[in-house]
Amino acid sequence: MTAPNLYGDPRLVDLYDALNPAAADTAFYLHLAHSLDAARVLDIGCGTGLLTCALAARGHDVTGIDPSAAMLAVARSRTGGERVRWIQGDAHAARSIDADLAVMTGHVAQVFIDDASWRQTLSAAYDALRPGGYLAFESRNPACEPWRAWTPEASRRRVESQKYGRVDVWHRVVDVTGECVRFATHYRFERDDEEIVAESELRFRSQAALACTLRDAGFVSVTWYGGWSREPVDAASRELVAVAMRD
């Protein structure tokens, strides 16, 4: 079956943390919040709240926002979830929070396919920050063409769910048009002998394009990293990590 709403299906929500555990990106954003002495942090597209609750546990005043009720239900149930202010919605619901730092992790920046929605999201993030506040996010570097590895053979992995048992997961590219990549993620549930196919689309903007939209949104300076060790961006960088300051 095809899942029309990726994170509306409880089985896929249940698998999210197993497929996206805490890793180097989590450590990067935790360190960033600490180094900026960010008292208030806004997590846009917080998902199941892994980073959100980790930030709250370190003493930050955190607001997590996500459009999926199912994902937020998991987030609220986490240890420390009661310390977080949770909002169901998009970035526009977070205006006037006066955050010191807003983050968009998990390549959330790439789900905004059209220019209008991306620019509106940047504008909303800008409005949610105090003057001099920071927005941080990452986007995969299109120069590396990472989607070429999204084949069933190269991307296949197996995860275990306490609720649903063993699940095989793999990707398959459907179409590449300009900066946009459509792909299908297959979830094969061994115990139930069922396969779910979820289609997604991401946009791979260049560093120059991202810098232009940040500037247009009112961000006055951007520090770029090519990975989670804060290395500079080069042609081989897998990530484009932006830390942008608003005026």
C-alpha positions as CSV (number, residue, x, y, z in Angstrom):
1,M,0.0,0.0,0.0
2,T,1.0,3.6,-0.5
3,A,1.0,5.9,2.5
4,P,-0.6,9.2,1.5
5,N,0.5,11.0,4.7
6,L,3.9,9.8,5.7
7,Y,3.7,10.8,9.4
8,G,0.0,10.1,9.7
9,D,0.6,6.4,9.6
10,P,1.4,5.2,13.2
11,R,3.7,2.4,12.0
12,L,6.0,4.9,10.2
13,V,5.9,7.3,13.2
14,D,6.9,4.3,15.4
15,L,9.9,3.7,13.2
16,Y,11.1,7.3,13.0
17,D,13.5,7.2,15.9
18,A,15.0,3.9,15.0
19,L,15.7,5.3,11.5
20,N,16.8,8.7,12.8
21,P,18.7,8.2,16.1
22,A,20.7,10.9,17.9
23,A,24.0,11.3,16.0
24,A,26.6,13.9,15.0
25,D,23.9,16.4,13.9
26,T,22.2,16.2,17.3
27,A,25.5,17.0,19.0
28,F,26.2,19.9,16.6
29,Y,22.9,21.6,17.5
30,L,23.2,21.0,21.2
31,H,26.7,22.5,21.2
32,L,25.4,25.5,19.1
33,A,22.7,26.3,21.5
34,H,25.2,26.2,24.4
35,S,27.8,28.2,22.6
36,L,25.3,30.9,21.7
37,D,24.0,31.0,25.2
38,A,20.6,30.6,23.7
39,A,18.0,30.9,26.6
40,R,15.0,30.4,24.2
41,V,15.1,27.9,21.4
42,L,12.5,27.2,18.7
43,D,12.6,23.8,17.0
44,I,10.8,24.1,13.7
45,G,9.7,20.7,12.4
46,C,10.6,19.0,15.7
47,G,9.2,15.6,14.8
48,T,9.3,13.2,17.7
49,G,11.1,15.7,19.8
50,L,14.5,13.9,20.2
51,L,16.5,17.1,19.9
52,T,13.8,19.3,21.5
53,C,13.7,17.3,24.7
54,A,17.5,17.1,24.8
55,L,17.7,20.9,24.6
56,A,15.1,21.2,27.4
57,A,17.1,18.8,29.6
58,R,20.1,21.1,29.3
59,G,18.1,24.1,30.7
60,H,17.0,25.8,27.5
61,D,13.4,27.2,27.3
62,V,12.2,25.3,24.2
63,T,9.2,25.4,21.9
64,G,8.7,22.5,19.5
65,I,6.5,22.9,16.5
66,D,5.4,20.3,13.9
67,P,2.4,19.8,11.6
68,S,2.0,16.1,12.5
69,A,-0.2,15.3,15.5
70,A,1.1,11.8,15.6
71,M,4.7,12.9,15.8
72,L,3.9,15.4,18.6
73,A,2.1,12.7,20.6
74,V,5.4,10.8,20.7
75,A,7.3,14.0,21.5
76,R,5.0,14.8,24.4
77,S,5.5,11.3,25.9
78,R,9.3,11.5,26.0
79,T,11.1,11.9,29.2
80,G,11.2,15.6,29.8
81,G,8.5,16.3,27.3
82,E,6.5,18.2,30.0
83,R,9.3,20.9,29.9
84,V,8.6,21.8,26.3
85,R,5.9,24.0,24.8
86,W,4.5,22.0,21.9
87,I,2.6,23.6,19.0
88,Q,0.9,21.8,16.1
89,G,1.4,23.8,13.0
90,D,4.1,25.3,10.8
91,A,6.6,28.0,11.3
92,H,4.0,30.7,11.0
93,A,2.4,29.6,14.3
94,A,5.7,30.5,16.1
95,R,5.9,34.2,15.3
96,S,6.8,36.6,18.1
97,I,8.4,34.0,20.4
98,D,11.6,36.1,20.6
99,A,13.8,33.1,20.4
100,D,17.6,33.4,20.7
101,L,17.9,30.4,18.3
102,A,15.6,28.7,15.8
103,V,16.6,25.3,14.3
104,M,15.3,23.3,11.4
105,T,17.0,19.8,11.6
106,G,16.5,16.5,9.8
107,H,16.8,18.3,6.4
108,V,13.4,20.0,7.0
109,A,14.6,22.9,4.8
110,Q,14.4,20.6,1.8
111,V,10.7,19.8,2.0
112,F,9.8,23.3,0.9
113,I,9.7,22.7,-2.9
114,D,8.4,26.0,-4.2
115,D,10.2,29.3,-3.6
116,A,7.1,30.9,-2.0
117,S,6.8,28.4,0.8
118,W,10.5,28.4,1.5
119,R,10.7,32.2,1.6
120,Q,7.5,32.3,3.8
121,T,9.1,29.9,6.2
122,L,12.3,31.9,6.4
123,S,10.2,35.1,7.1
124,A,8.3,33.3,9.8
125,A,11.6,32.1,11.4
126,Y,12.9,35.7,11.2
127,D,9.8,37.0,13.0
128,A,10.1,34.4,15.7
129,L,13.7,35.5,16.6
130,R,14.7,38.4,18.8
131,P,17.0,41.0,17.1
132,G,20.4,39.4,16.7
133,G,19.0,35.9,17.1
134,Y,20.1,32.9,15.0
135,L,18.5,30.5,12.6
136,A,20.4,27.2,12.0
137,F,19.6,24.4,9.5
138,E,21.2,22.0,7.1
139,S,20.5,21.0,3.5
140,R,22.2,18.2,1.5
141,N,24.8,19.5,-0.9
142,P,23.5,19.1,-4.5
143,A,27.1,19.1,-5.8
144,C,27.5,15.6,-4.4
145,E,24.2,14.3,-6.0
146,P,23.4,12.2,-2.9
147,W,20.3,10.8,-4.5
148,R,22.4,8.6,-6.7
149,A,22.9,6.3,-3.6
150,W,19.1,6.1,-3.1
151,T,18.8,2.7,-4.8
152,P,17.3,-0.4,-3.2
153,E,20.8,-2.1,-3.2
154,A,22.7,0.8,-1.7
155,S,20.1,2.2,0.8
156,R,18.6,-1.0,2.2
157,R,18.7,-1.4,6.0
158,R,16.9,-3.3,8.7
159,V,15.4,-1.9,11.9
160,E,13.6,-3.5,14.8
161,S,10.3,-2.2,16.3
162,Q,9.1,-3.4,19.6
163,K,5.5,-3.0,18.3
164,Y,5.8,-4.1,14.7
165,G,8.9,-6.4,14.6
166,R,11.6,-6.5,12.0
167,V,11.3,-4.0,9.1
168,D,13.4,-3.6,6.0
169,V,13.7,-0.1,4.6
170,W,15.0,1.1,1.3
171,H,14.8,4.1,-1.2
172,R,14.1,4.3,-4.9
173,V,14.4,7.5,-7.0
174,V,11.3,8.2,-9.0
175,D,12.3,11.4,-10.8
176,V,14.9,14.1,-10.9
177,T,13.8,17.4,-12.4
178,G,16.1,20.4,-11.9
179,E,16.7,20.8,-8.2
180,C,13.8,18.5,-7.2
181,V,14.1,14.8,-6.5
182,R,11.1,12.6,-6.0
183,F,11.7,9.3,-4.4
184,A,9.8,6.4,-2.8
185,T,10.7,4.8,0.6
186,H,9.7,1.2,1.0
187,Y,8.9,-0.3,4.4
188,R,8.7,-4.1,4.4
189,F,7.1,-5.4,7.6
190,E,8.3,-9.0,7.9
191,R,5.9,-10.2,10.6
192,D,2.8,-8.9,8.9
193,D,4.1,-9.6,5.4
194,E,3.1,-6.1,4.3
195,E,4.9,-3.4,2.4
196,I,4.2,0.4,2.7
197,V,5.5,2.7,0.0
198,A,5.8,6.4,1.0
199,E,6.6,9.0,-1.7
200,S,8.4,12.2,-0.9
201,E,10.0,15.1,-2.8
202,L,12.9,17.2,-1.7
203,R,14.6,20.3,-3.2
204,F,18.4,20.5,-3.4
205,R,19.2,24.2,-3.4
206,S,22.7,25.4,-3.9
207,Q,24.7,27.2,-1.2
208,A,24.4,30.4,-3.3
209,A,20.6,30.0,-3.6
210,L,20.2,29.4,0.1
211,A,22.4,32.4,0.9
212,C,20.3,34.6,-1.4
213,T,17.0,33.6,0.2
214,L,18.5,34.2,3.7
215,R,19.6,37.6,2.7
216,D,16.2,38.5,1.2
217,A,14.5,37.4,4.5
218,G,16.6,39.9,6.5
219,F,19.4,37.7,7.8
220,V,22.6,39.9,7.8
221,S,25.3,37.2,8.1
222,V,25.7,33.5,7.6
223,T,28.4,31.1,8.8
224,W,28.6,28.0,6.7
225,Y,29.8,24.5,7.6
226,G,30.4,21.5,5.3
227,G,29.6,19.0,8.0
228,W,29.0,18.3,11.7
229,S,32.6,18.8,12.7
230,R,32.3,22.5,11.6
231,E,34.6,22.0,8.7
232,P,34.4,24.6,5.9
233,V,32.3,23.9,2.8
234,D,34.1,22.5,-0.2
235,A,33.1,20.6,-3.3
236,A,33.1,17.3,-1.5
237,S,30.9,18.5,1.5
238,R,27.9,16.3,2.1
239,E,26.0,19.0,4.0
240,L,25.4,22.7,3.7
241,V,25.0,23.8,7.4
242,A,23.9,27.4,7.8
243,V,24.0,29.5,11.0
244,A,22.4,32.8,10.0
245,M,22.0,35.9,12.2
246,R,19.0,38.3,11.8
247,D,19.4,42.0,12.2
